[in-house]
Amino acid sequence: MQVIVRDNNIDQALRVLKKKLQREGVFREMRARRHYEKPSERRNREEAEAIRRHRKMAKKKMQREGLLPAPKKVVRPR
């Protein structure tokens, strides 16, 4: 992975690098590999993640079709 530093602006380059690493899932991978995870625990976690994703997609689909009310937008005072 490569990040170009422009005008000696290290802070901007670090922000870009962190965003790229986040998009690639490197931070999640590091957190997951911090401790050993038994294969049965991994299966259970992945199954739970899949169920969560499926429910989230189903909820969004129902909202698009008008079967569920859309989430309320948060109005922030200025």
Biopython code that builds the backbone (N, CA, C, O; Angstrom):
import numpy as np
from Bio.PDB.StructureBuilder import StructureBuilder

atoms = [
    (1, "MET", "N", (0.846, -1.163, 0.000)),
    (1, "MET", "CA", (0.000, 0.000, 0.000)),
    (1, "MET", "C", (0.895, 1.231, 0.000)),
    (1, "MET", "O", (1.931, 1.259, 0.664)),
    (2, "GLN", "N", (0.490, 2.233, -0.741)),
    (2, "GLN", "CA", (1.339, 3.401, -0.902)),
    (2, "GLN", "C", (0.508, 4.659, -0.744)),
    (2, "GLN", "O", (-0.606, 4.751, -1.260)),
    (3, "VAL", "N", (1.065, 5.638, -0.017)),
    (3, "VAL", "CA", (0.409, 6.921, 0.171)),
    (3, "VAL", "C", (1.394, 8.008, -0.217)),
    (3, "VAL", "O", (2.550, 7.980, 0.204)),
    (4, "ILE", "N", (0.951, 8.949, -1.003)),
    (4, "ILE", "CA", (1.815, 10.039, -1.452)),
    (4, "ILE", "C", (1.706, 11.201, -0.474)),
    (4, "ILE", "O", (0.607, 11.629, -0.120)),
    (5, "VAL", "N", (2.870, 11.711, -0.040)),
    (5, "VAL", "CA", (2.909, 12.864, 0.860)),
    (5, "VAL", "C", (3.089, 14.107, 0.000)),
    (5, "VAL", "O", (4.067, 14.241, -0.734)),
    (6, "ARG", "N", (2.116, 15.018, 0.110)),
    (6, "ARG", "CA", (2.177, 16.244, -0.701)),
    (6, "ARG", "C", (2.523, 17.426, 0.206)),
    (6, "ARG", "O", (1.964, 17.560, 1.295)),
    (7, "ASP", "N", (3.422, 18.261, -0.234)),
    (7, "ASP", "CA", (3.814, 19.488, 0.482)),
    (7, "ASP", "C", (4.231, 19.213, 1.934)),
    (7, "ASP", "O", (3.946, 20.008, 2.829)),
    (8, "ASN", "N", (4.899, 18.091, 2.153)),
    (8, "ASN", "CA", (5.356, 17.698, 3.495)),
    (8, "ASN", "C", (4.222, 17.674, 4.520)),
    (8, "ASN", "O", (4.448, 17.930, 5.703)),
    (9, "ASN", "N", (3.012, 17.370, 4.070)),
    (9, "ASN", "CA", (1.856, 17.326, 4.956)),
    (9, "ASN", "C", (1.663, 15.882, 5.437)),
    (9, "ASN", "O", (0.920, 15.100, 4.844)),
    (10, "ILE", "N", (2.358, 15.561, 6.532)),
    (10, "ILE", "CA", (2.328, 14.202, 7.079)),
    (10, "ILE", "C", (0.956, 13.871, 7.657)),
    (10, "ILE", "O", (0.488, 12.740, 7.527)),
    (11, "ASP", "N", (0.305, 14.850, 8.296)),
    (11, "ASP", "CA", (-0.999, 14.600, 8.910)),
    (11, "ASP", "C", (-2.026, 14.149, 7.874)),
    (11, "ASP", "O", (-2.782, 13.206, 8.107)),
    (12, "GLN", "N", (-2.046, 14.820, 6.751)),
    (12, "GLN", "CA", (-2.987, 14.450, 5.681)),
    (12, "GLN", "C", (-2.661, 13.050, 5.149)),
    (12, "GLN", "O", (-3.566, 12.255, 4.897)),
    (13, "ALA", "N", (-1.377, 12.754, 4.981)),
    (13, "ALA", "CA", (-0.970, 11.439, 4.483)),
    (13, "ALA", "C", (-1.369, 10.341, 5.475)),
    (13, "ALA", "O", (-1.805, 9.265, 5.067)),
    (14, "LEU", "N", (-1.221, 10.612, 6.772)),
    (14, "LEU", "CA", (-1.616, 9.623, 7.780)),
    (14, "LEU", "C", (-3.121, 9.385, 7.746)),
    (14, "LEU", "O", (-3.577, 8.249, 7.881)),
    (15, "ARG", "N", (-3.891, 10.453, 7.566)),
    (15, "ARG", "CA", (-5.353, 10.300, 7.477)),
    (15, "ARG", "C", (-5.724, 9.431, 6.291)),
    (15, "ARG", "O", (-6.584, 8.557, 6.400)),
    (16, "VAL", "N", (-5.075, 9.670, 5.153)),
    (16, "VAL", "CA", (-5.352, 8.880, 3.957)),
    (16, "VAL", "C", (-4.975, 7.423, 4.179)),
    (16, "VAL", "O", (-5.714, 6.519, 3.789)),
    (17, "LEU", "N", (-3.810, 7.192, 4.813)),
    (17, "LEU", "CA", (-3.366, 5.821, 5.090)),
    (17, "LEU", "C", (-4.347, 5.099, 6.010)),
    (17, "LEU", "O", (-4.706, 3.949, 5.756)),
    (18, "LYS", "N", (-4.781, 5.768, 7.073)),
    (18, "LYS", "CA", (-5.725, 5.144, 8.004)),
    (18, "LYS", "C", (-7.032, 4.798, 7.312)),
    (18, "LYS", "O", (-7.619, 3.747, 7.566)),
    (19, "LYS", "N", (-7.484, 5.689, 6.436)),
    (19, "LYS", "CA", (-8.740, 5.430, 5.718)),
    (19, "LYS", "C", (-8.585, 4.218, 4.808)),
    (19, "LYS", "O", (-9.489, 3.389, 4.712)),
    (20, "LYS", "N", (-7.426, 4.114, 4.133)),
    (20, "LYS", "CA", (-7.188, 2.958, 3.262)),
    (20, "LYS", "C", (-7.129, 1.666, 4.066)),
    (20, "LYS", "O", (-7.703, 0.655, 3.658)),
    (21, "LEU", "N", (-6.439, 1.690, 5.209)),
    (21, "LEU", "CA", (-6.342, 0.506, 6.055)),
    (21, "LEU", "C", (-7.717, 0.108, 6.584)),
    (21, "LEU", "O", (-8.042, -1.077, 6.659)),
    (22, "GLN", "N", (-8.517, 1.102, 6.949)),
    (22, "GLN", "CA", (-9.866, 0.826, 7.449)),
    (22, "GLN", "C", (-10.698, 0.157, 6.362)),
    (22, "GLN", "O", (-11.406, -0.814, 6.627)),
    (23, "ARG", "N", (-10.614, 0.675, 5.138)),
    (23, "ARG", "CA", (-11.382, 0.123, 4.027)),
    (23, "ARG", "C", (-10.969, -1.312, 3.718)),
    (23, "ARG", "O", (-11.805, -2.137, 3.349)),
    (24, "GLU", "N", (-9.691, -1.606, 3.866)),
    (24, "GLU", "CA", (-9.182, -2.948, 3.585)),
    (24, "GLU", "C", (-9.510, -3.935, 4.706)),
    (24, "GLU", "O", (-9.414, -5.146, 4.505)),
    (25, "GLY", "N", (-9.895, -3.437, 5.878)),
    (25, "GLY", "CA", (-10.236, -4.317, 6.987)),
    (25, "GLY", "C", (-9.030, -4.749, 7.808)),
    (25, "GLY", "O", (-9.095, -5.755, 8.515)),
    (26, "VAL", "N", (-7.938, -4.010, 7.727)),
    (26, "VAL", "CA", (-6.711, -4.389, 8.439)),
    (26, "VAL", "C", (-6.906, -4.259, 9.944)),
    (26, "VAL", "O", (-6.447, -5.112, 10.704)),
    (27, "PHE", "N", (-7.584, -3.196, 10.381)),
    (27, "PHE", "CA", (-7.776, -2.992, 11.818)),
    (27, "PHE", "C", (-8.648, -4.095, 12.414)),
    (27, "PHE", "O", (-8.378, -4.579, 13.513)),
    (28, "ARG", "N", (-9.683, -4.488, 11.696)),
    (28, "ARG", "CA", (-10.566, -5.556, 12.178)),
    (28, "ARG", "C", (-9.790, -6.865, 12.264)),
    (28, "ARG", "O", (-9.953, -7.636, 13.210)),
    (29, "GLU", "N", (-8.946, -7.103, 11.267)),
    (29, "GLU", "CA", (-8.131, -8.318, 11.246)),
    (29, "GLU", "C", (-7.154, -8.342, 12.426)),
    (29, "GLU", "O", (-6.973, -9.377, 13.066)),
    (30, "MET", "N", (-6.530, -7.201, 12.707)),
    (30, "MET", "CA", (-5.584, -7.135, 13.829)),
    (30, "MET", "C", (-6.303, -7.410, 15.143)),
    (30, "MET", "O", (-5.785, -8.136, 15.991)),
    (31, "ARG", "N", (-7.494, -6.835, 15.321)),
    (31, "ARG", "CA", (-8.244, -7.038, 16.545)),
    (31, "ARG", "C", (-8.641, -8.501, 16.681)),
    (31, "ARG", "O", (-8.616, -9.054, 17.780)),
    (32, "ALA", "N", (-9.010, -9.132, 15.560)),
    (32, "ALA", "CA", (-9.435, -10.527, 15.599)),
    (32, "ALA", "C", (-8.266, -11.461, 15.912)),
    (32, "ALA", "O", (-8.461, -12.494, 16.553)),
    (33, "ARG", "N", (-7.061, -11.116, 15.471)),
    (33, "ARG", "CA", (-5.903, -11.992, 15.667)),
    (33, "ARG", "C", (-5.147, -11.721, 16.971)),
    (33, "ARG", "O", (-4.125, -12.352, 17.241)),
    (34, "ARG", "N", (-5.646, -10.789, 17.771)),
    (34, "ARG", "CA", (-4.978, -10.495, 19.038)),
    (34, "ARG", "C", (-4.959, -11.712, 19.959)),
    (34, "ARG", "O", (-3.985, -11.947, 20.674)),
    (35, "HIS", "N", (-6.048, -12.482, 19.934)),
    (35, "HIS", "CA", (-6.160, -13.680, 20.761)),
    (35, "HIS", "C", (-6.588, -14.842, 19.871)),
    (35, "HIS", "O", (-7.220, -14.648, 18.833)),
    (36, "TYR", "N", (-6.235, -16.044, 20.296)),
    (36, "TYR", "CA", (-6.623, -17.225, 19.536)),
    (36, "TYR", "C", (-8.125, -17.426, 19.645)),
    (36, "TYR", "O", (-8.711, -17.280, 20.718)),
    (37, "GLU", "N", (-8.732, -17.759, 18.527)),
    (37, "GLU", "CA", (-10.163, -18.016, 18.497)),
    (37, "GLU", "C", (-10.372, -19.466, 18.063)),
    (37, "GLU", "O", (-9.922, -19.880, 16.995)),
    (38, "LYS", "N", (-11.059, -20.223, 18.906)),
    (38, "LYS", "CA", (-11.304, -21.618, 18.574)),
    (38, "LYS", "C", (-12.158, -21.694, 17.312)),
    (38, "LYS", "O", (-12.964, -20.799, 17.056)),
    (39, "PRO", "N", (-11.988, -22.758, 16.517)),
    (39, "PRO", "CA", (-12.786, -22.884, 15.294)),
    (39, "PRO", "C", (-14.292, -22.850, 15.553)),
    (39, "PRO", "O", (-15.046, -22.300, 14.750)),
    (40, "SER", "N", (-14.735, -23.436, 16.674)),
    (40, "SER", "CA", (-16.172, -23.415, 16.972)),
    (40, "SER", "C", (-16.635, -21.992, 17.284)),
    (40, "SER", "O", (-17.731, -21.600, 16.886)),
    (41, "GLU", "N", (-15.807, -21.214, 17.995)),
    (41, "GLU", "CA", (-16.149, -19.825, 18.287)),
    (41, "GLU", "C", (-16.195, -19.003, 17.007)),
    (41, "GLU", "O", (-17.054, -18.137, 16.839)),
    (42, "ARG", "N", (-15.250, -19.288, 16.101)),
    (42, "ARG", "CA", (-15.210, -18.565, 14.830)),
    (42, "ARG", "C", (-16.472, -18.849, 14.011)),
    (42, "ARG", "O", (-17.073, -17.938, 13.442)),
    (43, "ARG", "N", (-16.867, -20.138, 13.960)),
    (43, "ARG", "CA", (-18.088, -20.507, 13.231)),
    (43, "ARG", "C", (-19.293, -19.794, 13.805)),
    (43, "ARG", "O", (-20.112, -19.250, 13.065)),
    (44, "ASN", "N", (-19.404, -19.795, 15.149)),
    (44, "ASN", "CA", (-20.539, -19.144, 15.798)),
    (44, "ASN", "C", (-20.553, -17.646, 15.507)),
    (44, "ASN", "O", (-21.610, -17.077, 15.234)),
    (45, "ARG", "N", (-19.390, -17.006, 15.563)),
    (45, "ARG", "CA", (-19.309, -15.570, 15.309)),
    (45, "ARG", "C", (-19.690, -15.243, 13.876)),
    (45, "ARG", "O", (-20.456, -14.313, 13.624)),
    (46, "GLU", "N", (-19.148, -16.016, 12.934)),
    (46, "GLU", "CA", (-19.444, -15.758, 11.529)),
    (46, "GLU", "C", (-20.916, -15.997, 11.224)),
    (46, "GLU", "O", (-21.513, -15.270, 10.430)),
    (47, "GLU", "N", (-21.504, -17.011, 11.849)),
    (47, "GLU", "CA", (-22.929, -17.279, 11.641)),
    (47, "GLU", "C", (-23.772, -16.133, 12.199)),
    (47, "GLU", "O", (-24.746, -15.711, 11.575)),
    (48, "ALA", "N", (-23.394, -15.633, 13.372)),
    (48, "ALA", "CA", (-24.122, -14.512, 13.967)),
    (48, "ALA", "C", (-23.999, -13.263, 13.099)),
    (48, "ALA", "O", (-24.968, -12.520, 12.940)),
    (49, "GLU", "N", (-22.806, -13.025, 12.535)),
    (49, "GLU", "CA", (-22.611, -11.879, 11.646)),
    (49, "GLU", "C", (-23.484, -12.005, 10.404)),
    (49, "GLU", "O", (-24.075, -11.024, 9.953)),
    (50, "ALA", "N", (-23.563, -13.210, 9.857)),
    (50, "ALA", "CA", (-24.377, -13.426, 8.656)),
    (50, "ALA", "C", (-25.852, -13.176, 8.962)),
    (50, "ALA", "O", (-26.562, -12.572, 8.157)),
    (51, "ILE", "N", (-26.312, -13.640, 10.123)),
    (51, "ILE", "CA", (-27.709, -13.414, 10.514)),
    (51, "ILE", "C", (-27.970, -11.929, 10.667)),
    (51, "ILE", "O", (-28.995, -11.421, 10.214)),
    (52, "ARG", "N", (-27.029, -11.224, 11.314)),
    (52, "ARG", "CA", (-27.175, -9.780, 11.510)),
    (52, "ARG", "C", (-27.260, -9.052, 10.167)),
    (52, "ARG", "O", (-28.106, -8.179, 9.972)),
    (53, "ARG", "N", (-26.356, -9.431, 9.235)),
    (53, "ARG", "CA", (-26.372, -8.803, 7.893)),
    (53, "ARG", "C", (-27.695, -9.060, 7.194)),
    (53, "ARG", "O", (-28.275, -8.156, 6.593)),
    (54, "HIS", "N", (-28.172, -10.302, 7.276)),
    (54, "HIS", "CA", (-29.415, -10.671, 6.603)),
    (54, "HIS", "C", (-30.589, -9.877, 7.166)),
    (54, "HIS", "O", (-31.415, -9.365, 6.410)),
    (55, "ARG", "N", (-30.664, -9.774, 8.497)),
    (55, "ARG", "CA", (-31.750, -9.011, 9.125)),
    (55, "ARG", "C", (-31.694, -7.540, 8.732)),
    (55, "ARG", "O", (-32.725, -6.913, 8.490)),
    (56, "LYS", "N", (-30.490, -7.000, 8.672)),
    (56, "LYS", "CA", (-30.330, -5.593, 8.307)),
    (56, "LYS", "C", (-30.799, -5.363, 6.871)),
    (56, "LYS", "O", (-31.497, -4.386, 6.597)),
    (57, "MET", "N", (-30.420, -6.259, 5.950)),
    (57, "MET", "CA", (-30.851, -6.129, 4.555)),
    (57, "MET", "C", (-32.362, -6.274, 4.436)),
    (57, "MET", "O", (-33.000, -5.542, 3.680)),
    (58, "ALA", "N", (-32.943, -7.224, 5.186)),
    (58, "ALA", "CA", (-34.389, -7.434, 5.138)),
    (58, "ALA", "C", (-35.118, -6.206, 5.665)),
    (58, "ALA", "O", (-36.148, -5.810, 5.119)),
    (59, "LYS", "N", (-34.587, -5.603, 6.724)),
    (59, "LYS", "CA", (-35.219, -4.406, 7.295)),
    (59, "LYS", "C", (-35.174, -3.256, 6.298)),
    (59, "LYS", "O", (-36.169, -2.554, 6.120)),
    (60, "LYS", "N", (-34.029, -3.055, 5.645)),
    (60, "LYS", "CA", (-33.908, -1.987, 4.656)),
    (60, "LYS", "C", (-34.849, -2.224, 3.481)),
    (60, "LYS", "O", (-35.448, -1.282, 2.963)),
    (61, "LYS", "N", (-34.981, -3.480, 3.061)),
    (61, "LYS", "CA", (-35.872, -3.801, 1.949)),
    (61, "LYS", "C", (-37.321, -3.492, 2.321)),
    (61, "LYS", "O", (-38.069, -2.938, 1.516)),
    (62, "MET", "N", (-37.716, -3.854, 3.546)),
    (62, "MET", "CA", (-39.081, -3.577, 3.988)),
    (62, "MET", "C", (-39.337, -2.076, 4.089)),
    (62, "MET", "O", (-40.442, -1.617, 3.803)),
    (63, "GLN", "N", (-38.324, -1.310, 4.492)),
    (63, "GLN", "CA", (-38.470, 0.143, 4.556)),
    (63, "GLN", "C", (-38.639, 0.724, 3.155)),
    (63, "GLN", "O", (-39.453, 1.625, 2.949)),
    (64, "ARG", "N", (-37.876, 0.214, 2.196)),
    (64, "ARG", "CA", (-37.995, 0.699, 0.813)),
    (64, "ARG", "C", (-39.364, 0.393, 0.240)),
    (64, "ARG", "O", (-39.914, 1.183, -0.526)),
    (65, "GLU", "N", (-39.921, -0.770, 0.615)),
    (65, "GLU", "CA", (-41.224, -1.169, 0.093)),
    (65, "GLU", "C", (-42.374, -0.519, 0.845)),
    (65, "GLU", "O", (-43.531, -0.670, 0.454)),
    (66, "GLY", "N", (-42.072, 0.201, 1.918)),
    (66, "GLY", "CA", (-43.102, 0.908, 2.661)),
    (66, "GLY", "C", (-43.792, 0.063, 3.711)),
    (66, "GLY", "O", (-44.809, 0.485, 4.262)),
    (67, "LEU", "N", (-43.275, -1.106, 4.002)),
    (67, "LEU", "CA", (-43.882, -1.969, 5.015)),
    (67, "LEU", "C", (-43.469, -1.564, 6.428)),
    (67, "LEU", "O", (-44.177, -1.855, 7.392)),
    (68, "LEU", "N", (-42.328, -0.896, 6.549)),
    (68, "LEU", "CA", (-41.846, -0.386, 7.826)),
    (68, "LEU", "C", (-41.626, 1.111, 7.686)),
    (68, "LEU", "O", (-41.258, 1.578, 6.607)),
    (69, "PRO", "N", (-41.843, 1.879, 8.758)),
    (69, "PRO", "CA", (-41.557, 3.312, 8.659)),
    (69, "PRO", "C", (-40.058, 3.546, 8.533)),
    (69, "PRO", "O", (-39.254, 2.825, 9.123)),
    (70, "ALA", "N", (-39.696, 4.553, 7.764)),
    (70, "ALA", "CA", (-38.286, 4.897, 7.589)),
    (70, "ALA", "C", (-37.751, 5.493, 8.883)),
    (70, "ALA", "O", (-38.513, 6.085, 9.648)),
    (71, "PRO", "N", (-36.460, 5.350, 9.141)),
    (71, "PRO", "CA", (-35.902, 5.936, 10.365)),
    (71, "PRO", "C", (-36.012, 7.455, 10.321)),
    (71, "PRO", "O", (-35.881, 8.074, 9.265)),
    (72, "LYS", "N", (-36.257, 8.041, 11.490)),
    (72, "LYS", "CA", (-36.385, 9.485, 11.569)),
    (72, "LYS", "C", (-35.028, 10.130, 11.426)),
    (72, "LYS", "O", (-34.037, 9.623, 11.951)),
    (73, "LYS", "N", (-34.973, 11.249, 10.717)),
    (73, "LYS", "CA", (-33.724, 11.962, 10.541)),
    (73, "LYS", "C", (-33.463, 12.814, 11.775)),
    (73, "LYS", "O", (-34.378, 13.427, 12.327)),
    (74, "VAL", "N", (-32.211, 12.845, 12.199)),
    (74, "VAL", "CA", (-31.825, 13.596, 13.387)),
    (74, "VAL", "C", (-31.543, 15.025, 12.960)),
    (74, "VAL", "O", (-30.724, 15.272, 12.074)),
    (75, "VAL", "N", (-32.236, 15.972, 13.604)),
    (75, "VAL", "CA", (-32.017, 17.380, 13.322)),
    (75, "VAL", "C", (-31.148, 17.942, 14.417)),
    (75, "VAL", "O", (-31.528, 17.934, 15.588)),
    (76, "ARG", "N", (-29.975, 18.433, 14.041)),
    (76, "ARG", "CA", (-29.038, 18.976, 15.018)),
    (76, "ARG", "C", (-29.124, 20.501, 15.008)),
    (76, "ARG", "O", (-29.066, 21.118, 13.944)),
    (77, "PRO", "N", (-29.259, 21.101, 16.169)),
    (77, "PRO", "CA", (-29.296, 22.571, 16.205)),
    (77, "PRO", "C", (-27.919, 23.130, 15.874)),
    (77, "PRO", "O", (-26.888, 22.529, 16.176)),
    (78, "ARG", "N", (-27.938, 24.298, 15.242)),
    (78, "ARG", "CA", (-26.645, 24.913, 14.850)),
    (78, "ARG", "C", (-26.183, 25.918, 15.838)),
    (78, "ARG", "O", (-25.124, 26.520, 15.657)),
]
sb = StructureBuilder()
sb.init_structure("model")
sb.init_model(0)
sb.init_chain("A")
sb.init_seg("    ")
for serial, (resi, resn, name, xyz) in enumerate(atoms, 1):
    if name == "N":
        sb.init_residue(resn, " ", resi, " ")
    sb.init_atom(name, np.array(xyz, "f"), 0.0, 1.0, " ", f" {name:<3s}", serial, name[0])
structure = sb.get_structure()
